[in-house]
């Protein structure tokens, strides 16, 4: 971004009109106490509209006092946003030519040449009659309608050098001009005839939307009762015992001999 500085020629003073002052006070009251600085952009924009499309130093100072802001804080905002013009602009139109990639690929350079030919060779300079000025700006958000320009609040799209020259001539003559696409298309609709969804048999002749209901879910199957587990009553098959098992079993089943009784002592 280029360095943005105040115009060397400044008016002596600035003050809101009665109508704009009432609007400014109402706008400031939308914010809580101590947060009035949040209204700075809105007030700067209204001051620019009142001051023939550009923002002067006295206007910044006036708004700074209204919002209890230091002048440098207001100046920072005004010089940061390119929506604020820091020098006088054309009385009838200030033209912002989008020069970002989509517009550049679609002919923005030719639109700039028209501005250089009909207004001034350099941007931010007034035409001889003072009615027009121009500048190149970054994306203005109408890429599908490239190339395009913005004049004040309105955009003019799908321009060619010829249609752009006619637009400038109509504004100079005081004629009413229609914002939007200048080639006859509707908003951002495709140019020319449709190239997709052209088979009417797929959607009906009137292309009306028909709601397709989802099929009902199948009825839930009944839950089977739990099956009782029946214990097996069949006798177990005999297990063959090896010789070692038989010997071990015999040892455990044999009775141990009773201990011998001690002979009773004879009485004397």
BALOBA-1460 file (C-alpha; in Angstrom, 3 decimals):
// residues 268
<rec num="1" residu="x" x="0.000" y="0.000" z="0.000"/>
<rec num="2" residu="x" x="1.282" y="3.431" z="-0.902"/>
<rec num="3" residu="x" x="1.863" y="6.069" z="1.755"/>
<rec num="4" residu="x" x="-1.314" y="8.029" z="2.407"/>
<rec num="5" residu="x" x="-0.933" y="11.635" z="3.513"/>
<rec num="6" residu="x" x="-3.235" y="14.580" z="4.065"/>
<rec num="7" residu="x" x="-3.773" y="16.985" z="1.209"/>
<rec num="8" residu="x" x="-1.548" y="20.086" z="1.512"/>
<rec num="9" residu="x" x="-4.546" y="22.369" z="0.913"/>
<rec num="10" residu="x" x="-7.025" y="22.145" z="3.799"/>
<rec num="11" residu="x" x="-10.225" y="24.057" z="4.658"/>
<rec num="12" residu="x" x="-10.181" y="26.246" z="7.755"/>
<rec num="13" residu="x" x="-12.906" y="24.390" z="9.660"/>
<rec num="14" residu="x" x="-15.523" y="21.655" z="9.630"/>
<rec num="15" residu="x" x="-18.799" y="21.064" z="11.436"/>
<rec num="16" residu="x" x="-21.613" y="18.575" z="10.949"/>
<rec num="17" residu="x" x="-24.870" y="19.866" z="9.578"/>
<rec num="18" residu="x" x="-27.800" y="19.852" z="12.009"/>
<rec num="19" residu="x" x="-29.145" y="16.645" z="10.485"/>
<rec num="20" residu="x" x="-25.777" y="14.891" z="10.561"/>
<rec num="21" residu="x" x="-25.085" y="16.078" z="14.107"/>
<rec num="22" residu="x" x="-28.326" y="14.507" z="15.320"/>
<rec num="23" residu="x" x="-27.418" y="11.302" z="13.501"/>
<rec num="24" residu="x" x="-23.883" y="11.327" z="14.976"/>
<rec num="25" residu="x" x="-25.139" y="11.736" z="18.552"/>
<rec num="26" residu="x" x="-27.610" y="8.900" z="18.074"/>
<rec num="27" residu="x" x="-24.849" y="6.704" z="16.672"/>
<rec num="28" residu="x" x="-22.527" y="7.464" z="19.597"/>
<rec num="29" residu="x" x="-25.282" y="6.554" z="22.059"/>
<rec num="30" residu="x" x="-25.333" y="3.038" z="20.596"/>
<rec num="31" residu="x" x="-22.097" y="2.323" z="22.485"/>
<rec num="32" residu="x" x="-21.614" y="2.098" z="26.257"/>
<rec num="33" residu="x" x="-19.942" y="4.867" z="28.209"/>
<rec num="34" residu="x" x="-16.199" y="4.956" z="27.615"/>
<rec num="35" residu="x" x="-16.504" y="3.110" z="24.273"/>
<rec num="36" residu="x" x="-17.493" y="6.068" z="22.088"/>
<rec num="37" residu="x" x="-14.359" y="5.596" z="19.955"/>
<rec num="38" residu="x" x="-16.087" y="2.590" z="18.385"/>
<rec num="39" residu="x" x="-18.158" y="5.034" z="16.320"/>
<rec num="40" residu="x" x="-15.132" y="6.630" z="14.644"/>
<rec num="41" residu="x" x="-15.447" y="4.882" z="11.275"/>
<rec num="42" residu="x" x="-19.157" y="5.647" z="10.977"/>
<rec num="43" residu="x" x="-18.626" y="9.327" z="11.798"/>
<rec num="44" residu="x" x="-15.665" y="9.654" z="9.437"/>
<rec num="45" residu="x" x="-17.730" y="8.183" z="6.625"/>
<rec num="46" residu="x" x="-20.597" y="10.606" z="7.272"/>
<rec num="47" residu="x" x="-18.125" y="13.522" z="7.373"/>
<rec num="48" residu="x" x="-16.663" y="12.414" z="4.027"/>
<rec num="49" residu="x" x="-20.127" y="12.276" z="2.462"/>
<rec num="50" residu="x" x="-20.893" y="15.783" z="3.726"/>
<rec num="51" residu="x" x="-17.553" y="17.145" z="2.549"/>
<rec num="52" residu="x" x="-17.969" y="16.386" z="-1.172"/>
<rec num="53" residu="x" x="-16.491" y="12.903" z="-1.004"/>
<rec num="54" residu="x" x="-13.202" y="13.524" z="0.812"/>
<rec num="55" residu="x" x="-11.991" y="13.750" z="4.418"/>
<rec num="56" residu="x" x="-10.217" y="16.878" z="5.637"/>
<rec num="57" residu="x" x="-7.986" y="17.393" z="8.667"/>
<rec num="58" residu="x" x="-10.507" y="19.739" z="10.375"/>
<rec num="59" residu="x" x="-13.128" y="16.993" z="9.987"/>
<rec num="60" residu="x" x="-10.842" y="14.486" z="11.731"/>
<rec num="61" residu="x" x="-10.167" y="16.962" z="14.531"/>
<rec num="62" residu="x" x="-13.885" y="17.695" z="14.930"/>
<rec num="63" residu="x" x="-14.720" y="13.988" z="15.209"/>
<rec num="64" residu="x" x="-11.823" y="13.387" z="17.608"/>
<rec num="65" residu="x" x="-13.277" y="15.994" z="20.002"/>
<rec num="66" residu="x" x="-16.748" y="14.462" z="19.742"/>
<rec num="67" residu="x" x="-15.394" y="11.017" z="20.631"/>
<rec num="68" residu="x" x="-12.797" y="12.204" z="23.155"/>
<rec num="69" residu="x" x="-10.030" y="10.720" z="20.978"/>
<rec num="70" residu="x" x="-6.549" y="12.086" z="20.333"/>
<rec num="71" residu="x" x="-6.186" y="13.405" z="16.791"/>
<rec num="72" residu="x" x="-3.432" y="10.878" z="16.010"/>
<rec num="73" residu="x" x="-5.862" y="7.992" z="16.728"/>
<rec num="74" residu="x" x="-8.430" y="9.382" z="14.306"/>
<rec num="75" residu="x" x="-5.668" y="10.051" z="11.767"/>
<rec num="76" residu="x" x="-4.493" y="6.426" z="12.047"/>
<rec num="77" residu="x" x="-7.950" y="5.159" z="11.129"/>
<rec num="78" residu="x" x="-8.471" y="7.619" z="8.280"/>
<rec num="79" residu="x" x="-5.101" y="6.884" z="6.662"/>
<rec num="80" residu="x" x="-5.338" y="3.105" z="7.080"/>
<rec num="81" residu="x" x="-8.631" y="2.492" z="5.270"/>
<rec num="82" residu="x" x="-8.605" y="3.313" z="1.566"/>
<rec num="83" residu="x" x="-12.348" y="3.958" z="1.702"/>
<rec num="84" residu="x" x="-11.430" y="7.381" z="3.059"/>
<rec num="85" residu="x" x="-10.248" y="9.916" z="0.488"/>
<rec num="86" residu="x" x="-7.612" y="12.323" z="1.809"/>
<rec num="87" residu="x" x="-7.704" y="14.732" z="-1.155"/>
<rec num="88" residu="x" x="-10.553" y="16.399" z="-3.067"/>
<rec num="89" residu="x" x="-12.276" y="14.087" z="-5.554"/>
<rec num="90" residu="x" x="-14.460" y="14.665" z="-8.582"/>
<rec num="91" residu="x" x="-17.702" y="16.486" z="-7.876"/>
<rec num="92" residu="x" x="-19.710" y="14.136" z="-10.069"/>
<rec num="93" residu="x" x="-17.766" y="10.888" z="-9.721"/>
<rec num="94" residu="x" x="-14.722" y="9.391" z="-8.107"/>
<rec num="95" residu="x" x="-14.023" y="6.172" z="-9.983"/>
<rec num="96" residu="x" x="-12.296" y="3.248" z="-8.265"/>
<rec num="97" residu="x" x="-10.987" y="0.748" z="-10.808"/>
<rec num="98" residu="x" x="-10.450" y="-2.762" z="-9.474"/>
<rec num="99" residu="x" x="-7.005" y="-3.965" z="-10.522"/>
<rec num="100" residu="x" x="-6.830" y="-7.318" z="-8.742"/>
<rec num="101" residu="x" x="-6.118" y="-10.505" z="-10.703"/>
<rec num="102" residu="x" x="-9.617" y="-11.465" z="-12.003"/>
<rec num="103" residu="x" x="-10.325" y="-7.932" z="-13.216"/>
<rec num="104" residu="x" x="-6.798" y="-7.534" z="-14.532"/>
<rec num="105" residu="x" x="-7.165" y="-10.695" z="-16.606"/>
<rec num="106" residu="x" x="-10.532" y="-9.507" z="-17.942"/>
<rec num="107" residu="x" x="-9.487" y="-6.021" z="-19.056"/>
<rec num="108" residu="x" x="-8.885" y="-3.725" z="-16.082"/>
<rec num="109" residu="x" x="-5.813" y="-2.280" z="-17.788"/>
<rec num="110" residu="x" x="-8.029" y="-1.063" z="-20.633"/>
<rec num="111" residu="x" x="-10.360" y="0.608" z="-18.115"/>
<rec num="112" residu="x" x="-7.391" y="2.407" z="-16.574"/>
<rec num="113" residu="x" x="-6.435" y="3.703" z="-20.020"/>
<rec num="114" residu="x" x="-9.953" y="5.109" z="-20.398"/>
<rec num="115" residu="x" x="-9.524" y="6.955" z="-17.082"/>
<rec num="116" residu="x" x="-6.145" y="8.288" z="-18.164"/>
<rec num="117" residu="x" x="-7.609" y="9.484" z="-21.452"/>
<rec num="118" residu="x" x="-10.875" y="11.030" z="-20.190"/>
<rec num="119" residu="x" x="-9.951" y="12.189" z="-16.640"/>
<rec num="120" residu="x" x="-6.220" y="12.537" z="-15.896"/>
<rec num="121" residu="x" x="-3.073" y="10.591" z="-16.662"/>
<rec num="122" residu="x" x="-2.350" y="10.034" z="-12.960"/>
<rec num="123" residu="x" x="-4.692" y="8.786" z="-10.253"/>
<rec num="124" residu="x" x="-5.899" y="11.064" z="-7.445"/>
<rec num="125" residu="x" x="-5.962" y="14.051" z="-9.748"/>
<rec num="126" residu="x" x="-9.044" y="15.998" z="-10.782"/>
<rec num="127" residu="x" x="-10.170" y="16.332" z="-14.359"/>
<rec num="128" residu="x" x="-9.908" y="19.771" z="-15.946"/>
<rec num="129" residu="x" x="-13.522" y="20.607" z="-15.062"/>
<rec num="130" residu="x" x="-13.151" y="19.141" z="-11.550"/>
<rec num="131" residu="x" x="-16.016" y="16.699" z="-12.076"/>
<rec num="132" residu="x" x="-14.059" y="13.410" z="-12.154"/>
<rec num="133" residu="x" x="-11.166" y="11.663" z="-10.451"/>
<rec num="134" residu="x" x="-9.994" y="8.064" z="-10.378"/>
<rec num="135" residu="x" x="-7.734" y="5.555" z="-8.642"/>
<rec num="136" residu="x" x="-6.839" y="1.873" z="-8.802"/>
<rec num="137" residu="x" x="-7.935" y="-0.214" z="-5.821"/>
<rec num="138" residu="x" x="-7.781" y="-3.799" z="-4.636"/>
<rec num="139" residu="x" x="-10.591" y="-6.353" z="-4.950"/>
<rec num="140" residu="x" x="-14.089" y="-4.875" z="-4.754"/>
<rec num="141" residu="x" x="-15.793" y="-8.265" z="-4.477"/>
<rec num="142" residu="x" x="-17.447" y="-8.661" z="-7.895"/>
<rec num="143" residu="x" x="-14.906" y="-11.008" z="-9.460"/>
<rec num="144" residu="x" x="-17.490" y="-12.999" z="-11.433"/>
<rec num="145" residu="x" x="-18.527" y="-9.737" z="-13.146"/>
<rec num="146" residu="x" x="-14.991" y="-8.595" z="-13.967"/>
<rec num="147" residu="x" x="-13.866" y="-6.069" z="-14.979"/>
<rec num="148" residu="x" x="-15.699" y="-3.566" z="-12.822"/>
<rec num="149" residu="x" x="-15.465" y="-0.181" z="-11.120"/>
<rec num="150" residu="x" x="-17.031" y="1.410" z="-8.069"/>
<rec num="151" residu="x" x="-18.407" y="4.955" z="-8.101"/>
<rec num="152" residu="x" x="-19.372" y="6.205" z="-4.647"/>
<rec num="153" residu="x" x="-21.466" y="3.352" z="-3.196"/>
<rec num="154" residu="x" x="-22.428" y="1.618" z="-6.452"/>
<rec num="155" residu="x" x="-20.585" y="-0.889" z="-8.620"/>
<rec num="156" residu="x" x="-20.669" y="-1.053" z="-12.418"/>
<rec num="157" residu="x" x="-19.709" y="-4.442" z="-13.789"/>
<rec num="158" residu="x" x="-19.015" y="-6.414" z="-16.975"/>
<rec num="159" residu="x" x="-17.460" y="-3.339" z="-18.541"/>
<rec num="160" residu="x" x="-15.719" y="-2.915" z="-21.854"/>
<rec num="161" residu="x" x="-13.750" y="0.197" z="-22.848"/>
<rec num="162" residu="x" x="-16.723" y="1.325" z="-24.968"/>
<rec num="163" residu="x" x="-19.366" y="0.790" z="-22.286"/>
<rec num="164" residu="x" x="-17.106" y="2.427" z="-19.685"/>
<rec num="165" residu="x" x="-16.635" y="5.529" z="-21.837"/>
<rec num="166" residu="x" x="-20.402" y="5.727" z="-22.307"/>
<rec num="167" residu="x" x="-20.902" y="5.436" z="-18.540"/>
<rec num="168" residu="x" x="-18.551" y="8.373" z="-17.901"/>
<rec num="169" residu="x" x="-20.212" y="10.442" z="-20.639"/>
<rec num="170" residu="x" x="-23.684" y="9.758" z="-19.215"/>
<rec num="171" residu="x" x="-22.585" y="10.809" z="-15.715"/>
<rec num="172" residu="x" x="-20.998" y="13.962" z="-17.126"/>
<rec num="173" residu="x" x="-24.238" y="14.777" z="-18.971"/>
<rec num="174" residu="x" x="-26.288" y="14.293" z="-15.813"/>
<rec num="175" residu="x" x="-28.111" y="11.245" z="-17.178"/>
<rec num="176" residu="x" x="-29.426" y="8.502" z="-14.928"/>
<rec num="177" residu="x" x="-27.172" y="5.450" z="-14.920"/>
<rec num="178" residu="x" x="-28.031" y="1.954" z="-13.746"/>
<rec num="179" residu="x" x="-25.565" y="0.181" z="-11.417"/>
<rec num="180" residu="x" x="-24.722" y="-3.485" z="-11.865"/>
<rec num="181" residu="x" x="-23.800" y="-5.430" z="-15.009"/>
<rec num="182" residu="x" x="-23.497" y="-3.285" z="-18.100"/>
<rec num="183" residu="x" x="-23.837" y="-6.106" z="-20.622"/>
<rec num="184" residu="x" x="-27.456" y="-7.066" z="-19.961"/>
<rec num="185" residu="x" x="-26.952" y="-10.085" z="-17.787"/>
<rec num="186" residu="x" x="-28.861" y="-10.506" z="-14.549"/>
<rec num="187" residu="x" x="-26.621" y="-9.986" z="-11.538"/>
<rec num="188" residu="x" x="-24.075" y="-12.837" z="-11.547"/>
<rec num="189" residu="x" x="-26.094" y="-15.230" z="-13.692"/>
<rec num="190" residu="x" x="-24.258" y="-17.026" z="-16.523"/>
<rec num="191" residu="x" x="-23.784" y="-15.021" z="-19.701"/>
<rec num="192" residu="x" x="-25.843" y="-16.205" z="-22.657"/>
<rec num="193" residu="x" x="-27.950" y="-19.361" z="-22.648"/>
<rec num="194" residu="x" x="-27.857" y="-22.001" z="-19.965"/>
<rec num="195" residu="x" x="-25.174" y="-24.629" z="-20.378"/>
<rec num="196" residu="x" x="-26.215" y="-26.970" z="-17.556"/>
<rec num="197" residu="x" x="-29.480" y="-28.451" z="-16.253"/>
<rec num="198" residu="x" x="-30.997" y="-28.020" z="-19.683"/>
<rec num="199" residu="x" x="-32.742" y="-31.426" z="-19.950"/>
<rec num="200" residu="x" x="-36.314" y="-30.676" z="-18.835"/>
<rec num="201" residu="x" x="-37.310" y="-34.346" z="-18.897"/>
<rec num="202" residu="x" x="-35.177" y="-34.990" z="-15.837"/>
<rec num="203" residu="x" x="-36.998" y="-32.518" z="-13.622"/>
<rec num="204" residu="x" x="-40.365" y="-32.000" z="-15.308"/>
<rec num="205" residu="x" x="-41.344" y="-29.324" z="-17.767"/>
<rec num="206" residu="x" x="-41.902" y="-26.689" z="-15.120"/>
<rec num="207" residu="x" x="-38.780" y="-27.657" z="-13.163"/>
<rec num="208" residu="x" x="-40.771" y="-27.566" z="-9.937"/>
<rec num="209" residu="x" x="-39.240" y="-29.144" z="-6.902"/>
<rec num="210" residu="x" x="-40.892" y="-32.344" z="-5.792"/>
<rec num="211" residu="x" x="-40.231" y="-33.519" z="-2.319"/>
<rec num="212" residu="x" x="-39.228" y="-37.178" z="-2.111"/>
<rec num="213" residu="x" x="-40.246" y="-38.662" z="1.181"/>
<rec num="214" residu="x" x="-38.020" y="-41.280" z="2.758"/>
<rec num="215" residu="x" x="-39.542" y="-44.809" z="2.825"/>
<rec num="216" residu="x" x="-40.972" y="-45.837" z="6.194"/>
<rec num="217" residu="x" x="-38.675" y="-47.868" z="8.354"/>
<rec num="218" residu="x" x="-39.532" y="-51.623" z="8.529"/>
<rec num="219" residu="x" x="-41.422" y="-52.852" z="11.603"/>
<rec num="220" residu="x" x="-39.123" y="-54.049" z="14.306"/>
<rec num="221" residu="x" x="-39.041" y="-57.850" z="14.676"/>
<rec num="222" residu="x" x="-40.299" y="-59.188" z="18.051"/>
<rec num="223" residu="x" x="-37.561" y="-59.936" z="20.462"/>
<rec num="224" residu="x" x="-37.257" y="-63.712" z="21.089"/>
<rec num="225" residu="x" x="-37.582" y="-64.922" z="24.652"/>
<rec num="226" residu="x" x="-34.310" y="-65.958" z="26.227"/>
<rec num="227" residu="x" x="-33.613" y="-69.668" z="25.879"/>
<rec num="228" residu="x" x="-33.152" y="-71.399" z="29.187"/>
<rec num="229" residu="x" x="-29.988" y="-73.360" z="29.480"/>
<rec num="230" residu="x" x="-30.793" y="-76.940" z="30.507"/>
<rec num="231" residu="x" x="-28.117" y="-78.692" z="32.439"/>
<rec num="232" residu="x" x="-27.007" y="-81.948" z="30.929"/>
<rec num="233" residu="x" x="-28.195" y="-84.995" z="32.934"/>
<rec num="234" residu="x" x="-26.573" y="-87.688" z="30.861"/>
<rec num="235" residu="x" x="-24.019" y="-89.789" z="32.815"/>
<rec num="236" residu="x" x="-20.463" y="-89.001" z="32.154"/>
<rec num="237" residu="x" x="-18.438" y="-91.549" z="30.248"/>
<rec num="238" residu="x" x="-16.003" y="-93.471" z="32.467"/>
<rec num="239" residu="x" x="-12.479" y="-92.262" z="32.375"/>
<rec num="240" residu="x" x="-9.800" y="-94.843" z="31.758"/>
<rec num="241" residu="x" x="-7.186" y="-94.745" z="34.453"/>
<rec num="242" residu="x" x="-3.590" y="-95.393" z="33.761"/>
<rec num="243" residu="x" x="-1.503" y="-97.726" z="35.939"/>
<rec num="244" residu="x" x="0.074" y="-94.790" z="37.740"/>
<rec num="245" residu="x" x="-3.366" y="-93.341" z="38.482"/>
<rec num="246" residu="x" x="-4.509" y="-96.668" z="39.870"/>
<rec num="247" residu="x" x="-1.482" y="-96.930" z="42.167"/>
<rec num="248" residu="x" x="-2.010" y="-93.372" z="43.409"/>
<rec num="249" residu="x" x="-5.687" y="-94.038" z="44.044"/>
<rec num="250" residu="x" x="-4.851" y="-97.225" z="45.969"/>
<rec num="251" residu="x" x="-2.462" y="-95.304" z="48.197"/>
<rec num="252" residu="x" x="-5.063" y="-92.703" z="49.075"/>
<rec num="253" residu="x" x="-7.744" y="-95.284" z="49.806"/>
<rec num="254" residu="x" x="-5.712" y="-97.655" z="51.950"/>
<rec num="255" residu="x" x="-6.389" y="-97.287" z="55.635"/>
<rec num="256" residu="x" x="-3.486" y="-96.553" z="57.841"/>
<rec num="257" residu="x" x="-2.971" y="-99.129" z="60.703"/>
<rec num="258" residu="x" x="-4.175" y="-97.988" z="64.075"/>
<rec num="259" residu="x" x="-1.378" y="-97.104" z="66.489"/>
<rec num="260" residu="x" x="-0.424" y="-99.897" z="68.974"/>
<rec num="261" residu="x" x="-1.743" y="-99.569" z="72.493"/>
<rec num="262" residu="x" x="0.757" y="-99.213" z="75.277"/>
<rec num="263" residu="x" x="0.595" y="-102.030" z="77.878"/>
<rec num="264" residu="x" x="-1.150" y="-101.015" z="81.072"/>
<rec num="265" residu="x" x="1.036" y="-100.606" z="84.143"/>
<rec num="266" residu="x" x="0.712" y="-103.271" z="86.840"/>
<rec num="267" residu="x" x="-0.553" y="-102.218" z="90.218"/>
<rec num="268" residu="x" x="1.714" y="-102.867" z="93.120"/>
